[in-house]
């Protein structure tokens, strides 16, 4: 049981990494599957496998009837998928929403990854980590930190194609994974996308210079 419950309408920093710090994406196909899983599993209504959803067109019919953002378990504000770990800023939209979303996402992706790469066992390091964003100080650091998290880490050049992050969506103002409503609220707080981008770069620079700060962001509850 978590030290602090995940409360609806609150914002959380959610993260985890590969077991034994291993990569969770081996190629672009893996990354694209994880992204597809994020989109498919973020719904309150029951879902089966991605294969079955595509085959039976359950998801497409439901979305057409209810709208893209209807009945989401969580709203995604920022995210970064790195070769061996991930970060999200999530707002819980339904009771138990974050836990259900991560159970589906990580469970489904692990099953896919193990089948594809002929392995067995856990892929992620235990249960996902969570931290409530409950102070202005943490808010001002963690949103930029997650949005361009890949720039904080020294990701080898040959693995940079295995990165996907919300900074691209904010730069292009085209929101696919990120909730458009939450994005608009965040940009309104900073004034515009350029101000937000500059703040992200500022925070990234500070953290890279003072690497010990990273551990405080990733402290387990």
BAKE-930343 format. One record per atom (N, C-alpha, C): atom name; residue in one letter; x, y, z. Coordinates in nm, 3 decimals, m for minus. Example, Ala and Ser with C-alpha at 12.3 -4.5 7.8 and 13.67 -1.06 7.14 Angstrom:
2
{atom N a {1.319 m0.569 0.780}} {atom CA a {1.230 m0.450 0.780}} {atom C a {1.320 m0.330 0.780}} {atom N s {1.285 m0.225 0.708}} {atom CA s {1.367 m0.106 0.714}} {atom C s {1.290 0.003 0.787}} 
This chain:
221
{atom N x {0.084 m0.119 0.000}} {atom CA x {0.000 0.000 0.000}} {atom C x {0.088 0.125 0.000}} {atom N x {0.042 0.228 m0.074}} {atom CA x {0.120 0.350 m0.082}} {atom C x {0.109 0.429 0.048}} {atom N x {0.216 0.501 0.076}} {atom CA x {0.218 0.584 0.196}} {atom C x {0.109 0.689 0.191}} {atom N x {0.086 0.746 0.071}} {atom CA x {m0.020 0.845 0.052}} {atom C x {m0.110 0.798 m0.062}} {atom N x {m0.242 0.803 m0.045}} {atom CA x {m0.333 0.759 m0.151}} {atom C x {m0.328 0.853 m0.271}} {atom N x {m0.365 0.800 m0.386}} {atom CA x {m0.373 0.880 m0.508}} {atom C x {m0.515 0.937 m0.516}} {atom N x {m0.525 1.068 m0.508}} {atom CA x {m0.654 1.136 m0.491}} {atom C x {m0.700 1.196 m0.624}} {atom N x {m0.827 1.177 m0.654}} {atom CA x {m0.885 1.232 m0.776}} {atom C x {m0.878 1.385 m0.777}} {atom N x {m0.849 1.440 m0.894}} {atom CA x {m0.835 1.584 m0.920}} {atom C x {m0.702 1.642 m0.869}} {atom N x {m0.613 1.557 m0.822}} {atom CA x {m0.481 1.602 m0.781}} {atom C x {m0.379 1.564 m0.889}} {atom N x {m0.266 1.636 m0.887}} {atom CA x {m0.160 1.616 m0.986}} {atom C x {m0.043 1.540 m0.922}} {atom N x {0.013 1.446 m0.998}} {atom CA x {0.120 1.362 m0.947}} {atom C x {0.234 1.348 m1.048}} {atom N x {0.354 1.338 m0.995}} {atom CA x {0.470 1.298 m1.074}} {atom C x {0.478 1.146 m1.063}} {atom N x {0.468 1.080 m1.178}} {atom CA x {0.468 0.934 m1.184}} {atom C x {0.590 0.890 m1.265}} {atom N x {0.663 0.789 m1.216}} {atom CA x {0.784 0.747 m1.287}} {atom C x {0.822 0.605 m1.249}} {atom N x {0.901 0.545 m1.335}} {atom CA x {0.959 0.414 m1.308}} {atom C x {1.066 0.387 m1.412}} {atom N x {1.146 0.283 m1.388}} {atom CA x {1.253 0.249 m1.481}} {atom C x {1.259 0.098 m1.499}} {atom N x {1.340 0.057 m1.594}} {atom CA x {1.355 m0.084 m1.620}} {atom C x {1.423 m0.156 m1.505}} {atom N x {1.384 m0.281 m1.484}} {atom CA x {1.444 m0.360 m1.377}} {atom C x {1.594 m0.371 m1.403}} {atom N x {1.673 m0.360 m1.295}} {atom CA x {1.819 m0.360 m1.306}} {atom C x {1.870 m0.250 m1.400}} {atom N x {1.791 m0.142 m1.413}} {atom CA x {1.825 m0.026 m1.496}} {atom C x {1.837 m0.062 m1.644}} {atom N x {1.775 m0.171 m1.685}} {atom CA x {1.780 m0.213 m1.824}} {atom C x {1.693 m0.124 m1.911}} {atom N x {1.716 m0.127 m2.043}} {atom CA x {1.634 m0.052 m2.136}} {atom C x {1.495 m0.114 m2.143}} {atom N x {1.395 m0.029 m2.154}} {atom CA x {1.257 m0.076 m2.172}} {atom C x {1.214 m0.066 m2.318}} {atom N x {1.294 0.001 m2.400}} {atom CA x {1.270 0.008 m2.545}} {atom C x {1.396 m0.041 m2.616}} {atom N x {1.381 m0.140 m2.704}} {atom CA x {1.494 m0.191 m2.779}} {atom C x {1.501 m0.132 m2.919}} {atom N x {1.387 m0.088 m2.969}} {atom CA x {1.383 m0.031 m3.103}} {atom C x {1.261 0.060 m3.114}} {atom N x {1.246 0.121 m3.229}} {atom CA x {1.137 0.216 m3.251}} {atom C x {1.000 0.149 m3.242}} {atom N x {0.995 0.023 m3.280}} {atom CA x {0.868 m0.051 m3.271}} {atom C x {0.822 m0.060 m3.126}} {atom N x {0.916 m0.085 m3.035}} {atom CA x {0.882 m0.090 m2.893}} {atom C x {0.828 0.044 m2.845}} {atom N x {0.897 0.151 m2.879}} {atom CA x {0.855 0.285 m2.837}} {atom C x {0.715 0.316 m2.890}} {atom N x {0.692 0.286 m3.017}} {atom CA x {0.561 0.314 m3.076}} {atom C x {0.452 0.231 m3.010}} {atom N x {0.485 0.108 m2.969}} {atom CA x {0.386 0.024 m2.900}} {atom C x {0.351 0.083 m2.764}} {atom N x {0.451 0.134 m2.692}} {atom CA x {0.426 0.196 m2.563}} {atom C x {0.337 0.319 m2.579}} {atom N x {0.364 0.399 m2.681}} {atom CA x {0.283 0.519 m2.707}} {atom C x {0.139 0.481 m2.742}} {atom N x {0.124 0.379 m2.825}} {atom CA x {m0.010 0.331 m2.859}} {atom C x {m0.083 0.283 m2.734}} {atom N x {m0.010 0.216 m2.647}} {atom CA x {m0.070 0.166 m2.523}} {atom C x {m0.118 0.280 m2.434}} {atom N x {m0.041 0.389 m2.427}} {atom CA x {m0.081 0.506 m2.350}} {atom C x {m0.218 0.555 m2.397}} {atom N x {m0.235 0.561 m2.527}} {atom CA x {m0.359 0.613 m2.584}} {atom C x {m0.476 0.516 m2.565}} {atom N x {m0.450 0.389 m2.586}} {atom CA x {m0.558 0.291 m2.585}} {atom C x {m0.609 0.260 m2.444}} {atom N x {m0.520 0.261 m2.345}} {atom CA x {m0.557 0.215 m2.212}} {atom C x {m0.606 0.327 m2.119}} {atom N x {m0.607 0.450 m2.165}} {atom CA x {m0.649 0.561 m2.080}} {atom C x {m0.799 0.588 m2.092}} {atom N x {m0.877 0.488 m2.062}} {atom CA x {m1.023 0.499 m2.067}} {atom C x {m1.086 0.425 m1.950}} {atom N x {m1.194 0.480 m1.897}} {atom CA x {m1.262 0.415 m1.785}} {atom C x {m1.328 0.285 m1.828}} {atom N x {m1.383 0.283 m1.950}} {atom CA x {m1.454 0.163 m1.993}} {atom C x {m1.355 0.047 m2.009}} {atom N x {m1.399 m0.075 m1.989}} {atom CA x {m1.309 m0.191 m1.995}} {atom C x {m1.244 m0.206 m2.131}} {atom N x {m1.116 m0.243 m2.132}} {atom CA x {m1.046 m0.270 m2.257}} {atom C x {m0.983 m0.408 m2.248}} {atom N x {m0.971 m0.471 m2.364}} {atom CA x {m0.901 m0.597 m2.371}} {atom C x {m0.761 m0.573 m2.422}} {atom N x {m0.715 m0.659 m2.510}} {atom CA x {m0.583 m0.639 m2.568}} {atom C x {m0.590 m0.536 m2.678}} {atom N x {m0.478 m0.473 m2.708}} {atom CA x {m0.474 m0.378 m2.819}} {atom C x {m0.510 m0.447 m2.949}} {atom N x {m0.464 m0.569 m2.965}} {atom CA x {m0.495 m0.644 m3.087}} {atom C x {m0.645 m0.661 m3.104}} {atom N x {m0.715 m0.698 m2.996}} {atom CA x {m0.859 m0.718 m3.003}} {atom C x {m0.931 m0.586 m3.029}} {atom N x {m0.882 m0.477 m2.967}} {atom CA x {m0.946 m0.347 m2.987}} {atom C x {m0.936 m0.304 m3.133}} {atom N x {m0.821 m0.325 m3.192}} {atom CA x {m0.803 m0.287 m3.332}} {atom C x {m0.886 m0.377 m3.422}} {atom N x {m0.884 m0.508 m3.391}} {atom CA x {m0.956 m0.604 m3.474}} {atom C x {m1.105 m0.577 m3.474}} {atom N x {m1.160 m0.555 m3.357}} {atom CA x {m1.304 m0.538 m3.345}} {atom C x {m1.350 m0.393 m3.358}} {atom N x {m1.256 m0.302 m3.368}} {atom CA x {m1.284 m0.158 m3.382}} {atom C x {m1.365 m0.105 m3.264}} {atom N x {m1.345 m0.165 m3.147}} {atom CA x {m1.419 m0.122 m3.029}} {atom C x {m1.382 0.021 m2.993}} {atom N x {m1.252 0.048 m2.991}} {atom CA x {m1.205 0.180 m2.948}} {atom C x {m1.253 0.288 m3.043}} {atom N x {m1.237 0.266 m3.174}} {atom CA x {m1.273 0.370 m3.270}} {atom C x {m1.421 0.404 m3.263}} {atom N x {m1.506 0.304 m3.246}} {atom CA x {m1.650 0.328 m3.236}} {atom C x {m1.683 0.405 m3.109}} {atom N x {m1.617 0.368 m3.000}} {atom CA x {m1.643 0.434 m2.872}} {atom C x {m1.600 0.579 m2.876}} {atom N x {m1.481 0.605 m2.931}} {atom CA x {m1.431 0.742 m2.936}} {atom C x {m1.518 0.830 m3.026}} {atom N x {m1.566 0.775 m3.133}} {atom CA x {m1.652 0.851 m3.222}} {atom C x {m1.781 0.888 m3.152}} {atom N x {m1.831 0.798 m3.066}} {atom CA x {m1.957 0.820 m2.996}} {atom C x {m1.941 0.915 m2.878}} {atom N x {m1.827 0.907 m2.806}} {atom CA x {m1.812 0.980 m2.682}} {atom C x {m1.714 1.097 m2.687}} {atom N x {m1.627 1.102 m2.791}} {atom CA x {m1.529 1.208 m2.796}} {atom C x {m1.395 1.161 m2.744}} {atom N x {m1.286 1.221 m2.796}} {atom CA x {m1.151 1.174 m2.766}} {atom C x {m1.118 1.177 m2.618}} {atom N x {m1.158 1.282 m2.547}} {atom CA x {m1.119 1.299 m2.408}} {atom C x {m1.224 1.247 m2.309}} {atom N x {m1.329 1.180 m2.360}} {atom CA x {m1.436 1.135 m2.272}} {atom C x {m1.388 1.022 m2.183}} {atom N x {m1.427 1.030 m2.055}} {atom CA x {m1.408 0.919 m1.962}} {atom C x {m1.263 0.872 m1.951}} {atom N x {m1.170 0.965 m1.949}} {atom CA x {m1.029 0.930 m1.932}} {atom C x {m1.002 0.896 m1.786}} {atom N x {m0.914 0.801 m1.763}} {atom CA x {m0.871 0.769 m1.628}} {atom C x {m0.783 0.879 m1.572}} {atom N x {m0.698 0.934 m1.659}} {atom CA x {m0.605 1.040 m1.620}} {atom C x {m0.595 1.143 m1.731}} {atom N x {m0.552 1.263 m1.695}} {atom CA x {m0.512 1.363 m1.793}} {atom C x {m0.361 1.373 m1.787}} {atom N x {m0.298 1.364 m1.903}} {atom CA x {m0.153 1.373 m1.912}} {atom C x {m0.114 1.517 m1.940}} {atom N x {m0.031 1.575 m1.853}} {atom CA x {0.010 1.715 m1.868}} {atom C x {0.148 1.723 m1.931}} {atom N x {0.241 1.641 m1.886}} {atom CA x {0.375 1.632 m1.943}} {atom C x {0.419 1.486 m1.937}} {atom N x {0.512 1.450 m2.025}} {atom CA x {0.566 1.314 m2.021}} {atom C x {0.703 1.313 m2.088}} {atom N x {0.781 1.212 m2.053}} {atom CA x {0.905 1.186 m2.123}} {atom C x {0.934 1.037 m2.116}} {atom N x {0.950 0.976 m2.232}} {atom CA x {0.984 0.835 m2.243}} {atom C x {1.129 0.826 m2.286}} {atom N x {1.214 0.775 m2.198}} {atom CA x {1.356 0.758 m2.225}} {atom C x {1.385 0.609 m2.249}} {atom N x {1.501 0.576 m2.303}} {atom CA x {1.529 0.435 m2.332}} {atom C x {1.513 0.340 m2.213}} {atom N x {1.545 0.386 m2.091}} {atom CA x {1.538 0.295 m1.976}} {atom C x {1.445 0.341 m1.864}} {atom N x {1.372 0.450 m1.883}} {atom CA x {1.277 0.494 m1.781}} {atom C x {1.179 0.594 m1.839}} {atom N x {1.073 0.622 m1.760}} {atom CA x {0.972 0.717 m1.807}} {atom C x {0.929 0.809 m1.693}} {atom N x {0.873 0.923 m1.731}} {atom CA x {0.814 1.018 m1.638}} {atom C x {0.680 1.066 m1.694}} {atom N x {0.583 1.086 m1.605}} {atom CA x {0.456 1.149 m1.640}} {atom C x {0.422 1.254 m1.534}} {atom N x {0.353 1.360 m1.575}} {atom CA x {0.275 1.444 m1.484}} {atom C x {0.130 1.411 m1.516}} {atom N x {0.060 1.352 m1.419}} {atom CA x {m0.077 1.307 m1.440}} {atom C x {m0.172 1.374 m1.342}} {atom N x {m0.290 1.408 m1.393}} {atom CA x {m0.401 1.448 m1.308}} {atom C x {m0.497 1.330 m1.304}} {atom N x {m0.530 1.283 m1.185}} {atom CA x {m0.623 1.170 m1.174}} {atom C x {m0.765 1.220 m1.198}} {atom N x {m0.833 1.161 m1.296}} {atom CA x {m0.968 1.205 m1.334}} {atom C x {m1.078 1.118 m1.275}} {atom N x {m1.045 0.997 m1.235}} {atom CA x {m1.143 0.905 m1.177}} {atom C x {m1.081 0.835 m1.059}} {atom N x {m1.160 0.799 m0.963}} {atom CA x {m1.109 0.728 m0.846}} {atom C x {m1.034 0.602 m0.890}} {atom N x {m0.911 0.588 m0.843}} {atom CA x {m0.830 0.474 m0.882}} {atom C x {m0.773 0.484 m1.022}} {atom N x {m0.790 0.600 m1.085}} {atom CA x {m0.753 0.615 m1.226}} {atom C x {m0.605 0.595 m1.256}} {atom N x {m0.519 0.654 m1.174}} {atom CA x {m0.375 0.641 m1.201}} {atom C x {m0.330 0.496 m1.187}} {atom N x {m0.372 0.431 m1.081}} {atom CA x {m0.333 0.292 m1.060}} {atom C x {m0.384 0.201 m1.172}} {atom N x {m0.508 0.223 m1.214}} {atom CA x {m0.564 0.140 m1.321}} {atom C x {m0.493 0.165 m1.453}} {atom N x {m0.465 0.292 m1.483}} {atom CA x {m0.396 0.326 m1.606}} {atom C x {m0.257 0.263 m1.610}} {atom N x {m0.181 0.275 m1.501}} {atom CA x {m0.046 0.219 m1.499}} {atom C x {m0.048 0.067 m1.498}} {atom N x {m0.149 0.007 m1.434}} {atom CA x {m0.160 m0.140 m1.435}} {atom C x {m0.179 m0.190 m1.578}} {atom N x {m0.271 m0.126 m1.650}} {atom CA x {m0.294 m0.166 m1.788}} {atom C x {m0.172 m0.139 m1.875}} {atom N x {m0.116 m0.019 m1.863}} {atom CA x {m0.005 0.023 m1.948}} {atom C x {0.117 m0.066 m1.928}} {atom N x {0.162 m0.079 m1.804}} {atom CA x {0.286 m0.152 m1.777}} {atom C x {0.266 m0.304 m1.790}} {atom N x {0.148 m0.352 m1.748}} {atom CA x {0.121 m0.494 m1.762}} {atom C x {0.110 m0.535 m1.908}} {atom N x {0.035 m0.457 m1.985}} {atom CA x {0.018 m0.489 m2.126}} {atom C x {0.147 m0.477 m2.204}} {atom N x {0.225 m0.371 m2.174}} {atom CA x {0.349 m0.353 m2.248}} {atom C x {0.451 m0.460 m2.212}} {atom N x {0.458 m0.499 m2.085}} {atom CA x {0.551 m0.605 m2.044}} {atom C x {0.519 m0.736 m2.116}} {atom N x {0.390 m0.767 m2.126}} {atom CA x {0.349 m0.889 m2.197}} {atom C x {0.393 m0.882 m2.343}} {atom N x {0.370 m0.767 m2.407}} {atom CA x {0.414 m0.748 m2.546}} {atom C x {0.566 m0.762 m2.559}} {atom N x {0.640 m0.693 m2.470}} {atom CA x {0.787 m0.689 m2.478}} {atom C x {0.845 m0.829 m2.459}} {atom N x {0.794 m0.902 m2.360}} {atom CA x {0.846 m1.036 m2.334}} {atom C x {0.819 m1.132 m2.450}} {atom N x {0.700 m1.120 m2.508}} {atom CA x {0.666 m1.205 m2.621}} {atom C x {0.752 m1.171 m2.742}} {atom N x {0.769 m1.042 m2.767}} {atom CA x {0.845 m0.997 m2.884}} {atom C x {0.993 m1.032 m2.873}} {atom N x {1.047 m1.017 m2.753}} {atom CA x {1.192 m1.035 m2.735}} {atom C x {1.227 m1.167 m2.668}} {atom N x {1.127 m1.256 m2.660}} {atom CA x {1.150 m1.393 m2.610}} {atom C x {1.220 m1.392 m2.473}} {atom N x {1.158 m1.322 m2.381}} {atom CA x {1.208 m1.319 m2.244}} {atom C x {1.091 m1.340 m2.148}} {atom N x {1.118 m1.348 m2.020}} {atom CA x {1.012 m1.363 m1.920}} {atom C x {1.048 m1.283 m1.797}} {atom N x {0.951 m1.263 m1.710}} {atom CA x {0.977 m1.193 m1.585}} {atom C x {0.945 m1.045 m1.593}} {atom N x {0.973 m0.976 m1.483}} {atom CA x {0.942 m0.834 m1.471}} {atom C x {1.027 m0.752 m1.566}} {atom N x {0.967 m0.647 m1.620}} {atom CA x {1.040 m0.552 m1.704}} {atom C x {1.068 m0.422 m1.630}} {atom N x {0.975 m0.385 m1.540}} {atom CA x {0.989 m0.260 m1.465}} {atom C x {1.028 m0.288 m1.320}} {atom N x {1.090 m0.191 m1.259}} {atom CA x {1.143 m0.206 m1.124}} {atom C x {1.034 m0.185 m1.020}} {atom N x {0.962 m0.291 m0.989}} {atom CA x {0.858 m0.284 m0.888}} {atom C x {0.741 m0.197 m0.932}} {atom N x {0.663 m0.154 m0.833}} {atom CA x {0.548 m0.070 m0.864}} {atom C x {0.596 0.070 m0.903}} {atom N x {0.512 0.138 m0.979}} {atom CA x {0.549 0.273 m1.021}} {atom C x {0.561 0.366 m0.900}} {atom N x {0.642 0.469 m0.913}} {atom CA x {0.664 0.565 m0.806}} {atom C x {0.572 0.686 m0.828}} {atom N x {0.529 0.747 m0.719}} {atom CA x {0.439 0.862 m0.729}} {atom C x {0.476 0.967 m0.625}} {atom N x {0.457 1.091 m0.662}} {atom CA x {0.475 1.201 m0.567}} {atom C x {0.371 1.309 m0.596}} {atom N x {0.297 1.344 m0.495}} {atom CA x {0.195 1.448 m0.508}} {atom C x {0.261 1.583 m0.531}} {atom N x {0.210 1.657 m0.627}} {atom CA x {0.261 1.792 m0.653}} {atom C x {0.179 1.887 m0.566}} {atom N x {0.231 1.911 m0.446}} {atom CA x {0.153 1.980 m0.344}} {atom C x {0.216 2.110 m0.295}} {atom N x {0.315 2.161 m0.368}} {atom CA x {0.374 2.287 m0.329}} {atom C x {0.414 2.366 m0.453}} {atom N x {0.417 2.497 m0.441}} {atom CA x {0.456 2.582 m0.554}} {atom C x {0.600 2.555 m0.595}} {atom N x {0.686 2.532 m0.496}} {atom CA x {0.827 2.507 m0.525}} {atom C x {0.845 2.381 m0.611}} {atom N x {0.774 2.276 m0.574}} {atom CA x {0.785 2.151 m0.650}} {atom C x {0.720 2.167 m0.788}} {atom N x {0.608 2.234 m0.794}} {atom CA x {0.540 2.258 m0.921}} {atom C x {0.631 2.328 m1.021}} {atom N x {0.699 2.433 m0.977}} {atom CA x {0.782 2.513 m1.066}} {atom C x {0.903 2.436 m1.118}} {atom N x {0.942 2.331 m1.049}} {atom CA x {1.057 2.252 m1.093}} {atom C x {1.017 2.127 m1.170}} {atom N x {0.912 2.058 m1.123}} {atom CA x {0.885 1.926 m1.177}} {atom C x {0.821 1.929 m1.315}} {atom N x {0.739 2.029 m1.346}} {atom CA x {0.679 2.035 m1.480}} {atom C x {0.785 2.054 m1.587}} {atom N x {0.874 2.153 m1.575}} {atom CA x {0.984 2.164 m1.673}} {atom C x {1.075 2.042 m1.673}} {atom N x {1.102 1.987 m1.555}} {atom CA x {1.190 1.871 m1.543}} {atom C x {1.138 1.753 m1.625}} {atom N x {1.009 1.725 m1.615}} {atom CA x {0.952 1.612 m1.688}} {atom C x {0.941 1.644 m1.837}} {atom N x {0.903 1.765 m1.871}} {atom CA x {0.878 1.801 m2.010}} {atom C x {1.001 1.782 m2.099}} {atom N x {1.120 1.811 m2.047}} {atom CA x {1.242 1.792 m2.127}} {atom C x {1.341 1.704 m2.051}} {atom N x {1.290 1.601 m1.988}} {atom CA x {1.374 1.514 m1.907}} {atom C x {1.489 1.452 m1.987}} {atom N x {1.467 1.426 m2.113}} {atom CA x {1.571 1.365 m2.197}} {atom C x {1.693 1.455 m2.212}} {atom N x {1.675 1.587 m2.193}} {atom CA x {1.786 1.679 m2.204}} {atom C x {1.870 1.685 m2.076}} {atom N x {1.815 1.633 m1.969}} {atom CA x {1.886 1.633 m1.841}} {atom C x {1.981 1.514 m1.833}} {atom N x {1.944 1.405 m1.897}} {atom CA x {2.026 1.284 m1.893}} {atom C x {2.121 1.280 m2.013}} {atom N x {2.232 1.214 m1.993}} {atom CA x {2.330 1.197 m2.101}} {atom C x {2.296 1.072 m2.181}} {atom N x {2.192 1.082 m2.262}} {atom CA x {2.149 0.969 m2.343}} {atom C x {2.243 0.954 m2.461}} {atom N x {2.301 0.836 m2.482}} {atom CA x {2.392 0.816 m2.595}} {atom C x {2.326 0.852 m2.728}} {atom N x {2.402 0.906 m2.817}} {atom CA x {2.348 0.950 m2.946}} {atom C x {2.276 0.837 m3.019}} {atom N x {2.329 0.715 m3.008}} {atom CA x {2.270 0.603 m3.081}} {atom C x {2.137 0.558 m3.022}} {atom N x {2.099 0.612 m2.906}} {atom CA x {1.972 0.576 m2.845}} {atom C x {1.871 0.692 m2.842}} {atom N x {1.907 0.804 m2.897}} {atom CA x {1.819 0.921 m2.889}} {atom C x {1.692 0.904 m2.970}} {atom N x {1.693 0.811 m3.066}} {atom CA x {1.570 0.786 m3.142}} {atom C x {1.467 0.712 m3.058}} {atom N x {1.508 0.666 m2.939}} {atom CA x {1.417 0.597 m2.849}} {atom C x {1.362 0.690 m2.742}} {atom N x {1.353 0.817 m2.775}} {atom CA x {1.300 0.919 m2.683}} {atom C x {1.173 0.979 m2.742}} {atom N x {1.074 0.998 m2.657}} {atom CA x {0.954 1.071 m2.697}} {atom C x {0.910 1.155 m2.578}} {atom N x {0.882 1.283 m2.601}} {atom CA x {0.848 1.370 m2.487}} {atom C x {0.749 1.477 m2.527}} {atom N x {0.686 1.533 m2.425}} {atom CA x {0.580 1.632 m2.447}} {atom C x {0.632 1.765 m2.497}} {atom N x {0.762 1.791 m2.490}} {atom CA x {0.813 1.920 m2.538}} {atom C x {0.784 1.938 m2.686}} {atom N x {0.779 1.829 m2.762}} {atom CA x {0.747 1.838 m2.904}} {atom C x {0.602 1.884 m2.924}} {atom N x {0.511 1.830 m2.842}} {atom CA x {0.371 1.869 m2.855}} {atom C x {0.350 2.014 m2.816}} {atom N x {0.419 2.059 m2.711}} {atom CA x {0.407 2.199 m2.670}} {atom C x {0.469 2.292 m2.774}} {atom N x {0.577 2.250 m2.836}} {atom CA x {0.643 2.331 m2.937}} {atom C x {0.554 2.347 m3.061}} {atom N x {0.492 2.237 m3.104}} {atom CA x {0.408 2.239 m3.224}} {atom C x {0.264 2.280 m3.195}} {atom N x {0.227 2.283 m3.065}} {atom CA x {0.090 2.314 m3.024}} {atom C x {m0.009 2.215 m3.085}} {atom N x {0.035 2.091 m3.096}} {atom CA x {m0.050 1.982 m3.143}} {atom C x {m0.046 1.875 m3.034}} {atom N x {m0.159 1.855 m2.967}} {atom CA x {m0.161 1.770 m2.849}} {atom C x {m0.228 1.637 m2.879}} {atom N x {m0.146 1.534 m2.875}} {atom CA x {m0.189 1.398 m2.907}} {atom C x {m0.197 1.314 m2.780}} {atom N x {m0.087 1.306 m2.709}} {atom CA x {m0.085 1.235 m2.581}} {atom C x {m0.123 1.329 m2.467}} {atom N x {m0.072 1.450 m2.472}} {atom CA x {m0.104 1.550 m2.370}} {atom C x {m0.249 1.595 m2.383}} {atom N x {m0.316 1.615 m2.269}} {atom CA x {m0.451 1.669 m2.267}} {atom C x {m0.448 1.815 m2.315}} {atom N x {m0.527 1.845 m2.415}} {atom CA x {m0.529 1.982 m2.468}} {atom C x {m0.574 2.081 m2.361}} {atom N x {m0.674 2.043 m2.283}} {atom CA x {m0.725 2.131 m2.178}} {atom C x {m0.616 2.160 m2.075}} {atom N x {m0.544 2.056 m2.032}} {atom CA x {m0.438 2.075 m1.933}} {atom C x {m0.322 2.155 m1.992}} {atom N x {m0.292 2.133 m2.119}} {atom CA x {m0.186 2.207 m2.185}} {atom C x {m0.220 2.356 m2.190}} {atom N x {m0.343 2.385 m2.222}} {atom CA x {m0.385 2.526 m2.228}} {atom C x {m0.375 2.592 m2.092}} {atom N x {m0.411 2.519 m1.988}} {atom CA x {m0.401 2.572 m1.852}} {atom C x {m0.255 2.599 m1.814}} {atom N x {m0.168 2.506 m1.849}} {atom CA x {m0.026 2.522 m1.815}} {atom C x {0.036 2.640 m1.891}} {atom N x {0.004 2.651 m2.019}} {atom CA x {0.059 2.761 m2.098}} {atom C x {0.003 2.895 m2.054}} {atom N x {m0.120 2.895 m2.008}} {atom CA x {m0.179 3.019 m1.955}} {atom C x {m0.103 3.064 m1.830}} {atom N x {m0.061 2.969 m1.750}} {atom CA x {0.016 3.001 m1.629}} {atom C x {0.149 3.066 m1.665}} {atom N x {0.217 3.012 m1.767}} {atom CA x {0.347 3.066 m1.807}} {atom C x {0.335 3.184 m1.904}} {atom N x {0.218 3.205 m1.959}} {atom CA x {0.198 3.317 m2.051}} {atom C x {0.189 3.273 m2.196}} {atom N x {0.282 3.191 m2.240}} {atom CA x {0.282 3.136 m2.375}} {atom C x {0.384 3.022 m2.384}} {atom N x {0.389 2.958 m2.499}} {atom CA x {0.475 2.839 m2.512}} {atom C x {0.623 2.876 m2.506}} {atom N x {0.659 2.994 m2.552}} {atom CA x {0.800 3.034 m2.548}} {atom C x {0.848 3.055 m2.405}} {atom N x {0.763 3.115 m2.322}} {atom CA x {0.799 3.133 m2.181}} {atom C x {0.816 2.997 m2.112}} {atom N x {0.726 2.905 m2.144}} {atom CA x {0.736 2.771 m2.085}} {atom C x {0.864 2.701 m2.132}} {atom N x {0.894 2.713 m2.260}} {atom CA x {1.015 2.652 m2.315}} {atom C x {1.139 2.708 m2.247}} {atom N x {1.143 2.839 m2.231}} {atom CA x {1.259 2.903 m2.167}} {atom C x {1.274 2.858 m2.022}} {atom N x {1.162 2.842 m1.953}} {atom CA x {1.168 2.797 m1.815}} {atom C x {1.217 2.652 m1.808}} {atom N x {1.174 2.571 m1.903}} {atom CA x {1.221 2.432 m1.909}} {atom C x {1.372 2.427 m1.927}} {atom N x {1.423 2.508 m2.017}} {atom CA x {1.567 2.511 m2.042}} {atom C x {1.644 2.562 m1.921}} {atom N x {1.586 2.659 m1.852}} {atom CA x {1.649 2.713 m1.732}} {atom C x {1.659 2.607 m1.623}} {atom N x {1.548 2.537 m1.598}} {atom CA x {1.547 2.432 m1.495}} {atom C x {1.642 2.320 m1.533}} {atom N x {1.642 2.282 m1.661}} {atom CA x {1.731 2.177 m1.708}} {atom C x {1.877 2.213 m1.684}} {atom N x {1.912 2.336 m1.711}} {atom CA x {2.049 2.381 m1.692}} {atom C x {2.090 2.376 m1.546}} {atom N x {2.000 2.420 m1.458}} {atom CA x {2.029 2.419 m1.314}} {atom C x {2.050 2.277 m1.264}} {atom N x {1.963 2.186 m1.308}} {atom CA x {1.973 2.048 m1.260}} {atom C x {2.100 1.980 m1.311}} {atom N x {2.135 2.006 m1.435}} {atom CA x {2.256 1.946 m1.490}} {atom C x {2.380 1.996 m1.416}} {atom N x {2.375 2.120 m1.368}} {atom CA x {2.488 2.175 m1.294}} {atom C x {2.490 2.125 m1.150}} {atom N x {2.374 2.092 m1.099}} {atom CA x {2.364 2.047 m0.961}} {atom C x {2.293 1.911 m0.960}} {atom N x {2.362 1.808 m1.004}} {atom CA x {2.301 1.678 m1.025}} {atom C x {2.238 1.619 m0.900}} {atom N x {2.282 1.660 m0.783}} {atom CA x {2.226 1.605 m0.661}} {atom C x {2.079 1.640 m0.644}} {atom N x {2.030 1.745 m0.714}} {atom CA x {1.890 1.782 m0.703}} {atom C x {1.799 1.675 m0.760}} {atom N x {1.853 1.599 m0.858}} {atom CA x {1.770 1.498 m0.923}} {atom C x {1.719 1.397 m0.822}} {atom N x {1.803 1.359 m0.727}} {atom CA x {1.762 1.257 m0.631}} {atom C x {1.642 1.300 m0.549}} {atom N x {1.627 1.430 m0.525}} {atom CA x {1.513 1.479 m0.447}} {atom C x {1.385 1.465 m0.527}} {atom N x {1.392 1.475 m0.661}} {atom CA x {1.274 1.458 m0.744}} {atom C x {1.231 1.312 m0.746}} {atom N x {1.328 1.221 m0.739}} {atom CA x {1.298 1.080 m0.757}} {atom C x {1.288 1.005 m0.626}} {atom N x {1.280 1.078 m0.516}} {atom CA x {1.272 1.015 m0.385}} {atom C x {1.141 0.938 m0.373}} {atom N x {1.151 0.812 m0.335}} {atom CA x {1.032 0.729 m0.321}} {atom C x {0.956 0.767 m0.196}} {atom N x {0.823 0.758 m0.206}} {atom CA x {0.741 0.785 m0.091}} {atom C x {0.741 0.666 0.004}} 
